[in-house]
Amino acid sequence: MPTTPESLKNSALVATLPLAQLSGLKTVGDALKDELLGRYLKELITNELTVGQTSASDEQLALSTATIEAIRDKEANQKWEKLATNPTTQWKDLLLSPLLDGKSVSGKFSPRLVISFAALVAHSRGKFGKIKFKCKDSSQINKLYAEAWREYDESPSSVRDLLSIVFEEESVWQQDLNAISGLHRSVSTVLIDILDNGITEALRRL
């Protein structure tokens, strides 16, 4: 079944959600208007989510444009808080395969999906600086995150330890993500950057 603007829209929103909430933005429209997140959304769709969907560059551009327009027309007034139901399960279902498949094609992990994954883990804490939000994952996943965050003492090694705990949970990911070459290093590097320097600085480095 071919990928449609509707399915790409859903994937793009799931990827952007933790970044938007860590940034303190309330609605999808706020993200579209934000310089960094607006650019992130467009580049995620154009450079990463639509890649491989068609071999023709004009068709890829048309698919990307239609997806961005669908988000702007249908989702601008949506609140991120209402979209934040089962974010980890949604991320796994919609974005884990594109992340892993992209590495097999290009030889590296998608930088925008990596920062989204790192932001998802940061988001699971339920707070970021003065910003607080509800974690609406299942009780099992919330318990996993709570256990992982107990390892965190603001040191880089503790970030790597907490990510190892999250990644090894096969009941969530259907595999041990620690076993995938380079993934833990890629995500932990960005997660350390987010926790130390903030989401804005991490986005600027994309």
ABEGO torsion letter per residue (X at the ends): XBBBAAAAAAAAAAAAAAAAAAAGBABAAAAAABAAAAAAAAAAAAAAAABGABABAAAAAAAAAAAAAAAAAAAAABBAAAABBGAAAAAAAAAAAAAAAAAAAAGBBBAAAAAAAAAAAAAAAGBBEABBBBBABBAAAAAAAAAAAAABAGBAAAAAAAAAAAAABAAAAGBBAAABBGAAAAAAAAAAAAAAAEAAAAAAAX
